[in-house]
């Protein structure tokens, strides 16, 4: 047998093998497609909403002041910010519970007929207090005002990370159970029966905090007006919600 004949025979054999493989693969594809197309399914959704009393509070407050120079504005702001921190710690907060949300020093301008005219520099130190001692919120705000805080923005009621994860698992479980119950009801009403779950997915998860707006503010650099903050503010409800979509095989 010549080398040329051998190559031709080899090519013929390889081609035959490839052809058989394609036919087999195509047959499996057709069989699988038929299996899928013959599967009867129903889809259903489930929703669960849980309201829970917050176990964490976040207080937003600030000290702001103006001066003709950036250095003077910064110096005065630092002085009062240090006093605020000192009073908050005396009131019982730890360093981990107090953080700087933002700090800015920026020029301000007035607009006149002649255009933009420099006014002064505004220095703002925003504080964020996160605590699980919700019953002491009023005390902490009073302490901040004693230290010189001249802007109290709001209180955000929330959940600790552990509590949020616990409730997230709970609402997802309930939403999944509701989706199955709905599928069973649909199948029963249509004269069929749910055989098994084909797929399920979380379509949305929502966690909403509750805000208590104070928006109390003094003149820049001035004394804080009295703020009516009871020792224990009525704690709001935090909402945790989940939605799922499921597909079931029926017979």
Secondary structure as UniProt FT lines:
FT   HELIX           3..37
FT   STRAND          41..53
FT   STRAND          56..67
FT   HELIX           70..90
FT   TURN            91..92
FT   HELIX           95..97
FT   STRAND          98..112
FT   TURN            113..114
FT   STRAND          115..131
FT   HELIX           134..136
FT   HELIX           137..147
FT   STRAND          151..158
FT   HELIX           161..189
FT   TURN            190..191
FT   STRAND          194..208
FT   STRAND          210..217
FT   TURN            220..221
FT   STRAND          237..250
//
